[in-house]
Amino acid sequence: MFKRYSGLFLIAIMLVTAGILANTRVVRAANPTIFIDPSAAIGDLTPTPGSKTRWKINVSDIGEPGMISDEFFMALDPEAFPEYYPTEGNSNFTANFDGWTTTVYSTTGGTPTYGWDGTDGNPTSGSGPGSLYLRATSTETQIASITFYSEYSFTWPGITPIDGAARLSFAYKISGTSIGSPNTIHIMTVKPTGTGSLVQKSYSTAQPWSYNFTLAGASAFNLAGNYKLRLRTVLKAAAVGTSNYVQVNWDDVGLMLAKVQVAKGPFLESDSRNVGKSIWSPKYFKFETNSSIYFLHSLMGTPWTDIWPVQGSGTIAYINVTAEYGSGYLKFWGEKLIEPTLVPPYTPREMDPHDVRNAYFSNTIPGDIAGPENPPASGRYPSDGNVNNYDLTYLKTKFGTSDPKADFTGPENPPGSGTYPPDGIVNVRDLRLIGKNYGRHYP
């Protein structure tokens, strides 16, 4: 009896199973993802402007065969994460040389003079007329040989910038009726200990205006305290006589520092067999449209022989940024998650597709979403520290859209967290909070 119906029973089971499978949703494995934790850091003046904020850069859902390298850029919104320019108040001597202190460091002959030159300056693409001049003039019996120090003082919190996050710009011109050898110009950063790093150029002939950009040396800023940006000018004439002189003009002297630190995460070396077998190369780049941090962390060697590709989830980098008053995104671009092929020579290839999740930051007064155009003609209207008509006008023009500045709040998310991140639409929630804080300001 059983034999007679066993075949029918088996067919029935197969038909039922097929029906179940036909109605079952096939779940695809999650894509590999690179993301920032926390994804939203939003507070009413929290973190305090000028304080350090830390993020983790993570990956998740790294499946077979595993990851061996990551490479990506992260753009920093300049409103919340601006570069620091200590000489910004008077870096180009357009009207005077206020803020700079010039002293005659040494004289072995001749007469020193210095001051503001309103007729000469670094031409386009420089700032034009207005420069600091230093002159050494011979006497009837002595050849001029004089050293000047011109200094600008500033304080620094002791954040050692990453490679590329400390940059110098300067322009100079050498002229005169009697130019000796050598005339030497130096630009240097002097640490609180009195030591400094320097860029030096030496000439024995007249030189037209030269505009220079160079790295300042990140290690020079590892201490907190008072710093100096120093122009050291050594001038030597070639002959005696009161009509014989040599002169240097300085212009567009700037120092740019980004208050950014990074560190590699443990994910690629979470397998003990990978420890010490990787390269880590973060850099800071200032592009025309944004400033970005470049990250590269890669295992080095033959997969499954020297190194072992890593699966799962983990942290690939850390970033510490000093956030000023403002709001903006940390955005990935050019991101690559790299895995090996499964056959020799295990050629590296990108994981495709992969997902990206950026992060949002704001420590502004809720409702302060706009202000006057700054800088002028930039098309940017950053938060100005005041909740006023600028914010109402901006919100009115963006109402009903997903504009990221005007959409600054939404329902509590996650529930019970006390945080109200943007919800994807500019609506009455945003308007209500502007009304609540109207008239508040910072500082």
C-alpha positions as CSV (number, residue, x, y, z in Angstrom):
1,M,0.0,0.0,0.0
2,F,2.8,2.4,1.0
3,K,4.7,1.6,-2.2
4,R,1.6,2.4,-4.3
5,Y,1.2,5.9,-2.9
6,S,4.8,6.8,-2.0
7,G,5.4,8.2,-5.5
8,L,2.3,10.4,-5.3
9,F,3.4,11.5,-1.8
10,L,6.8,12.6,-3.0
11,I,5.3,14.5,-5.9
12,A,2.9,16.3,-3.5
13,I,5.8,17.3,-1.3
14,M,7.8,18.7,-4.3
15,L,4.8,20.7,-5.5
16,V,4.1,22.2,-2.0
17,T,7.8,23.0,-1.6
18,A,7.9,24.7,-5.0
19,G,4.9,26.8,-4.1
20,I,6.5,27.9,-0.8
21,L,9.8,28.9,-2.6
22,A,7.8,30.7,-5.3
23,N,6.2,32.9,-2.7
24,T,9.4,33.4,-0.6
25,R,11.3,36.7,-1.1
26,V,14.9,36.0,-2.1
27,V,17.1,38.1,0.3
28,R,20.2,39.4,-1.4
29,A,23.3,39.8,0.8
30,A,23.9,43.4,1.8
31,N,26.4,45.4,-0.2
32,P,29.7,46.3,1.3
33,T,29.3,49.7,2.9
34,I,31.7,52.5,4.0
35,F,30.1,54.8,6.6
36,I,30.8,57.3,9.3
37,D,29.9,56.8,12.9
38,P,28.1,58.8,14.3
39,S,26.2,59.6,11.1
40,A,24.8,62.7,12.7
41,A,26.4,64.9,15.3
42,I,23.9,67.7,16.0
43,G,23.7,69.9,19.0
44,D,22.8,73.3,20.3
45,L,26.4,74.8,20.6
46,T,27.5,71.2,21.3
47,P,30.3,70.4,20.7
48,T,31.5,73.8,21.8
49,P,32.9,75.7,18.8
50,G,36.6,75.3,18.8
51,S,36.5,71.9,20.4
52,K,37.6,68.6,19.0
53,T,35.2,66.1,17.5
54,R,36.0,62.5,16.7
55,W,34.5,60.1,14.2
56,K,35.0,56.5,13.2
57,I,35.2,55.5,9.6
58,N,33.8,52.0,9.3
59,V,33.1,49.3,6.8
60,S,30.5,46.6,7.1
61,D,29.2,43.5,5.2
62,I,32.6,42.7,3.7
63,G,32.0,39.2,2.2
64,E,34.2,36.7,0.4
65,P,36.9,36.9,-0.6
66,G,37.6,39.7,1.8
67,M,39.1,43.2,1.8
68,I,42.8,43.9,1.3
69,S,42.8,47.7,0.8
70,D,40.7,50.9,1.1
71,E,41.3,54.2,-0.6
72,F,39.0,57.3,-0.4
73,F,38.7,61.0,0.0
74,M,36.6,62.8,2.6
75,A,35.6,66.4,1.9
76,L,35.1,68.7,4.8
77,D,32.5,71.5,4.6
78,P,34.4,74.7,5.1
79,E,31.6,76.3,7.2
80,A,32.1,73.8,10.1
81,F,35.7,72.8,9.4
82,P,37.6,75.8,8.1
83,E,41.3,76.1,7.7
84,Y,43.1,78.3,10.2
85,Y,44.9,81.4,8.8
86,P,46.7,83.1,11.6
87,T,48.0,86.0,9.4
88,E,44.6,86.5,7.7
89,G,44.2,89.9,9.3
90,N,47.2,91.2,7.4
91,S,49.0,88.8,5.2
92,N,49.2,90.9,2.1
93,F,50.1,94.4,3.4
94,T,47.5,96.1,1.2
95,A,47.1,99.1,3.5
96,N,49.9,98.8,6.1
97,F,52.0,96.2,7.9
98,D,50.0,96.2,11.2
99,G,50.4,93.0,13.2
100,W,54.0,92.5,12.1
101,T,57.0,93.4,14.2
102,T,60.3,94.2,12.4
103,T,63.6,94.4,14.2
104,V,67.2,94.8,13.0
105,Y,68.7,91.5,14.3
106,S,72.3,92.3,13.4
107,T,74.4,95.0,11.6
108,T,78.0,94.6,10.5
109,G,77.9,97.6,8.2
110,G,75.5,100.1,6.6
111,T,72.2,101.7,7.4
112,P,68.9,99.8,7.9
113,T,65.5,101.1,6.8
114,Y,62.2,99.4,6.6
115,G,58.5,100.1,6.3
116,W,55.4,99.9,4.1
117,D,55.6,100.3,0.4
118,G,52.2,101.4,-1.0
119,T,53.4,101.5,-4.7
120,D,54.8,98.0,-5.1
121,G,53.4,94.6,-4.5
122,N,52.9,91.1,-5.8
123,P,51.1,91.4,-9.2
124,T,48.3,89.3,-10.4
125,S,47.6,86.6,-9.3
126,G,48.8,88.3,-6.1
127,S,47.2,91.0,-4.1
128,G,48.8,93.9,-6.0
129,P,50.3,97.1,-4.5
130,G,51.2,97.1,-0.8
131,S,54.2,95.3,0.6
132,L,56.7,95.3,3.4
133,Y,60.1,96.6,2.3
134,L,63.5,96.1,4.0
135,R,66.6,98.0,2.8
136,A,70.3,97.9,3.6
137,T,72.3,100.9,2.4
138,S,76.1,101.2,2.4
139,T,77.9,104.1,4.0
140,E,80.9,106.0,2.6
141,T,83.2,103.5,4.4
142,Q,81.2,100.3,5.1
143,I,79.5,97.8,2.8
144,A,75.9,97.2,4.0
145,S,75.4,93.8,5.7
146,I,72.2,93.7,7.7
147,T,69.8,91.0,9.0
148,F,66.2,91.8,9.7
149,Y,63.5,89.8,11.5
150,S,59.9,90.5,10.6
151,E,57.5,88.4,12.8
152,Y,53.8,87.7,13.3
153,S,52.7,86.0,16.5
154,F,49.8,83.5,17.0
155,T,48.7,80.7,19.3
156,W,48.2,77.1,18.3
157,P,46.5,74.3,20.3
158,G,49.2,71.7,19.6
159,I,47.3,69.6,17.0
160,T,49.9,68.0,14.8
161,P,48.4,68.3,11.3
162,I,48.5,65.5,8.9
163,D,50.8,65.6,5.9
164,G,49.7,68.5,3.6
165,A,47.7,70.3,6.3
166,A,50.3,73.0,6.9
167,R,51.1,75.3,3.9
168,L,53.0,78.5,3.4
169,S,52.6,81.1,0.7
170,F,54.8,84.1,0.2
171,A,56.0,86.5,-2.5
172,Y,59.2,88.5,-2.6
173,K,61.2,90.8,-4.9
174,I,64.9,91.7,-4.8
175,S,66.1,95.1,-6.1
176,G,68.9,97.6,-5.6
177,T,71.8,99.5,-7.0
178,S,74.5,97.2,-5.5
179,I,73.5,93.6,-4.8
180,G,76.1,91.5,-3.0
181,S,76.5,87.8,-2.6
182,P,74.6,86.1,-1.2
183,N,71.3,87.9,-0.2
184,T,69.2,85.4,1.6
185,I,65.6,85.3,2.4
186,H,64.1,82.8,4.9
187,I,60.5,82.1,5.9
188,M,60.2,80.0,9.0
189,T,57.7,78.9,11.7
190,V,59.1,79.3,15.2
191,K,57.8,76.9,17.9
192,P,57.2,77.9,21.6
193,T,60.6,76.3,22.3
194,G,62.3,78.8,20.0
195,T,63.3,76.2,17.3
196,G,61.9,76.5,13.8
197,S,61.7,75.0,10.4
198,L,62.6,77.2,7.5
199,V,62.4,77.7,3.7
200,Q,65.5,79.4,2.4
201,K,66.4,81.1,-1.0
202,S,69.7,82.8,-1.8
203,Y,70.4,85.3,-4.7
204,S,73.2,87.6,-5.9
205,T,71.2,89.4,-8.6
206,A,67.9,91.3,-8.8
207,Q,64.8,89.1,-8.8
208,P,61.3,90.0,-10.1
209,W,58.2,89.2,-8.0
210,S,58.1,85.5,-7.3
211,Y,54.9,83.8,-5.8
212,N,55.7,80.6,-3.8
213,F,53.6,77.9,-2.2
214,T,55.2,75.1,-0.1
215,L,54.5,72.7,2.7
216,A,55.3,74.2,6.1
217,G,56.2,70.9,7.9
218,A,53.4,69.4,10.0
219,S,55.8,68.3,12.8
220,A,56.5,72.0,13.5
221,F,53.1,72.3,15.1
222,N,53.2,69.5,17.6
223,L,53.2,71.8,20.7
224,A,50.6,74.1,22.1
225,G,51.5,77.7,22.8
226,N,52.8,80.8,21.2
227,Y,54.3,80.6,17.7
228,K,55.8,83.1,15.3
229,L,55.8,83.2,11.5
230,R,59.2,84.8,10.9
231,L,60.7,86.4,7.8
232,R,64.4,86.4,8.1
233,T,66.0,88.7,5.6
234,V,69.8,88.9,5.2
235,L,70.9,91.8,2.9
236,K,74.4,92.4,1.6
237,A,75.4,95.2,-0.7
238,A,78.4,94.9,-3.1
239,A,80.2,98.2,-2.6
240,V,80.5,101.2,-0.3
241,G,78.8,104.5,-1.0
242,T,75.5,106.0,0.2
243,S,73.9,105.4,-3.2
244,N,74.5,101.7,-3.0
245,Y,71.7,99.6,-1.5
246,V,69.9,96.3,-1.7
247,Q,66.2,95.8,-0.9
248,V,63.7,93.0,-0.4
249,N,59.9,93.5,-0.6
250,W,57.6,90.9,0.9
251,D,54.0,90.3,0.1
252,D,51.2,87.8,0.4
253,V,52.8,86.0,3.4
254,G,50.3,83.4,4.5
255,L,50.2,80.3,6.7
256,M,47.3,77.8,6.4
257,L,46.8,75.1,9.0
258,A,44.0,72.5,9.1
259,K,43.1,71.3,12.6
260,V,42.8,67.7,11.5
261,Q,44.3,64.5,12.9
262,V,43.8,61.0,11.6
263,A,44.7,57.5,12.7
264,K,44.4,54.1,11.0
265,G,41.8,51.7,12.3
266,P,42.4,48.1,13.2
267,F,40.2,46.3,10.6
268,L,42.8,45.3,8.0
269,E,45.1,44.1,10.7
270,S,42.4,42.4,12.8
271,D,43.8,39.1,11.6
272,S,47.0,38.7,13.6
273,R,48.8,37.4,10.5
274,N,48.4,40.8,8.8
275,V,50.0,42.9,11.6
276,G,53.0,44.9,10.3
277,K,52.2,44.1,6.7
278,S,50.3,47.3,5.6
279,I,51.0,50.8,4.4
280,W,49.1,53.8,5.8
281,S,49.2,57.1,3.9
282,P,46.8,59.9,4.9
283,K,47.2,63.3,3.3
284,Y,45.4,66.7,3.3
285,F,44.6,68.2,-0.1
286,K,43.2,71.7,-0.8
287,F,41.3,71.7,-4.1
288,E,39.7,74.5,-5.9
289,T,36.2,73.4,-4.8
290,N,36.9,71.7,-1.5
291,S,39.4,70.6,1.1
292,S,39.7,66.8,1.5
293,I,41.5,64.2,3.5
294,Y,42.9,61.3,1.4
295,F,43.1,57.9,3.1
296,L,45.0,54.8,1.9
297,H,45.5,51.7,4.0
298,S,46.6,48.6,2.1
299,L,47.9,45.1,3.0
300,M,51.1,44.3,1.2
301,G,51.9,40.8,0.0
302,T,50.4,37.8,-1.8
303,P,46.9,37.0,-0.6
304,W,46.6,33.8,1.4
305,T,50.4,33.5,1.4
306,D,51.7,36.7,3.0
307,I,48.4,38.4,3.9
308,W,44.9,37.3,4.6
309,P,41.9,39.2,3.2
310,V,39.5,40.3,6.0
311,Q,35.7,39.8,6.1
312,G,33.0,41.2,8.3
313,S,32.8,44.7,9.8
314,G,35.2,47.1,11.5
315,T,36.9,50.5,11.8
316,I,39.3,51.5,9.0
317,A,40.2,55.0,10.2
318,Y,39.7,57.6,12.9
319,I,39.4,61.3,12.3
320,N,39.7,64.1,14.9
321,V,38.6,67.5,13.7
322,T,38.3,70.8,15.5
323,A,34.9,72.1,14.6
324,E,34.1,75.8,14.6
325,Y,30.6,77.2,14.7
326,G,28.7,76.0,11.7
327,S,27.1,73.1,10.0
328,G,28.0,70.8,7.1
329,Y,28.8,67.4,5.8
330,L,31.7,65.0,5.9
331,K,31.4,63.5,2.4
332,F,33.1,60.5,0.8
333,W,34.3,60.7,-2.8
334,G,36.6,58.6,-4.9
335,E,36.1,55.7,-2.5
336,K,37.4,52.3,-3.3
337,L,37.1,49.1,-1.3
338,I,39.6,46.6,-2.8
339,E,39.5,42.8,-2.8
340,P,41.7,40.2,-4.6
341,T,40.6,38.0,-7.4
342,L,40.4,34.3,-6.6
343,V,43.0,33.0,-9.0
344,P,46.7,33.8,-9.2
345,P,48.1,36.4,-9.4
346,Y,45.1,37.5,-7.3
347,T,44.8,40.9,-9.1
348,P,43.2,43.6,-6.9
349,R,39.8,44.8,-8.0
350,E,37.1,47.1,-6.6
351,M,34.1,45.7,-4.7
352,D,31.2,46.7,-6.9
353,P,28.6,47.6,-6.0
354,H,29.2,49.1,-2.6
355,D,27.2,51.6,-0.5
356,V,28.3,54.9,1.0
357,R,26.8,56.8,4.0
358,N,28.0,60.3,4.7
359,A,27.8,62.2,8.0
360,Y,26.2,65.5,9.0
361,F,27.5,67.9,11.7
362,S,26.0,71.0,13.3
363,N,26.7,72.9,16.5
364,T,24.8,76.0,15.5
365,I,21.8,77.5,17.3
366,P,18.9,75.6,15.8
367,G,17.4,77.9,13.2
368,D,20.6,79.7,12.3
369,I,20.8,78.4,8.8
370,A,21.9,81.4,6.8
371,G,23.5,84.9,7.0
372,P,25.0,87.5,4.7
373,E,27.0,86.3,1.7
374,N,30.4,85.3,3.0
375,P,33.0,85.7,1.5
376,P,31.5,88.4,-0.9
377,A,30.6,87.1,-4.4
378,S,31.1,83.5,-3.3
379,G,27.5,82.5,-3.5
380,R,27.7,81.1,0.0
381,Y,25.4,82.3,2.8
382,P,26.8,80.5,5.9
383,S,25.3,80.6,9.4
384,D,26.2,83.9,11.0
385,G,25.5,83.2,14.7
386,N,22.2,85.0,14.6
387,V,18.6,83.6,14.2
388,N,16.9,86.4,12.3
389,N,15.3,87.4,9.0
390,Y,18.2,85.9,7.0
391,D,17.1,82.5,8.2
392,L,13.4,83.1,7.6
393,T,14.0,84.4,4.1
394,Y,16.3,81.4,3.2
395,L,13.8,78.9,4.6
396,K,10.9,80.5,2.7
397,T,12.8,80.1,-0.7
398,K,13.5,76.4,0.2
399,F,10.2,75.4,1.8
400,G,9.0,72.0,0.5
401,T,12.4,71.0,-0.9
402,S,15.1,68.8,0.5
403,D,17.7,71.6,0.8
404,P,20.3,70.3,3.3
405,K,20.7,73.7,5.1
406,A,17.1,74.6,5.5
407,D,16.1,71.0,6.4
408,F,17.9,71.1,9.8
409,T,15.4,69.2,12.0
410,G,12.8,66.5,12.0
411,P,11.1,64.0,14.3
412,E,13.1,62.6,17.2
413,N,15.2,59.8,15.7
414,P,15.9,57.3,17.1
415,P,13.0,57.6,19.6
416,G,14.1,58.5,23.1
417,S,17.5,59.8,21.9
418,G,16.9,63.5,22.3
419,T,18.2,64.1,18.8
420,Y,16.2,65.6,15.9
421,P,18.1,65.1,12.7
422,P,17.0,66.4,9.3
423,D,14.1,64.4,7.9
424,G,14.5,65.0,4.2
425,I,12.0,67.9,3.7
426,V,11.9,71.6,4.7
427,N,8.6,72.0,6.5
428,V,6.8,73.4,9.5
429,R,9.2,71.6,11.9
430,D,12.0,73.7,10.6
431,L,9.9,76.9,10.7
432,R,8.7,76.2,14.2
433,L,12.2,75.9,15.6
434,I,13.4,79.2,13.9
435,G,10.4,80.9,15.6
436,K,11.3,79.4,18.9
437,N,15.0,80.6,18.8
438,Y,14.4,83.9,16.9
439,G,16.7,86.5,18.4
440,R,19.3,84.1,19.8
441,H,22.9,84.6,18.9
442,Y,26.4,83.3,19.3
443,P,28.7,84.4,20.9
